[in-house]
């Protein structure tokens, strides 16, 4: 039986950016990640550590900006993007 895919999300909240995994907020030291790019890098690392997984990156207005699947071979869609 295949392992269930974990869903990571990077979203903006009142205090800045936050990362969740299956609905639970991940603990991040407050001053280690400063920019959205830092958060994307960290969220990607976390998702790769828990393969099979998916990272959904939201923009500052809450819309889905990008989706990444780890490992790539587990992506259910045939597209390259």
Beta strands, then each sheet from edge to edge (+ up, - down):
strand 1: 6-13
strand 2: 16-21
strand 3: 24-25
strand 4: 53-58
strand 5: 64-70
sheet 1: 3+ 2- 1+ 4+ 5-
end
